Amino acid sequence: HPHRGGIAHETAECESGGDPRAVSPGGRYRGKYQFSMDTWHNLGGDGDPIDASEATQDRIALKLTALRLGALAELRLTATTIASVSAQAAPSS
């Protein structure tokens, strides 16, 4: 289980009160981290998140967090590279 006070723990508390069997009022978001079925399956989850063990839900949530952080790092690197190239291409005064 994610350690108390960590990002995953805080996310689970916010999304579901930490309940691995939670279902949103409309039924679209499910489990401890309120996964949509598409996100759950795209990250390798089987069946319905509420039927998965809490440990499996934690693992899938950490995978999603890692993917999001990786995408963020890639965006920052791209922005830094563009800024550097633009600065080098700018005419000097």
Secondary structure as GFF3:
##gff-version 3
##sequence-region A 1 93
A	DSSP	alpha_helix	7	16	.	.	.	ID=ss1
A	DSSP	alpha_helix	37	42	.	.	.	ID=ss2
A	DSSP	three_ten_helix	49	51	.	.	.	ID=ss3
A	DSSP	alpha_helix	54	89	.	.	.	ID=ss4
###
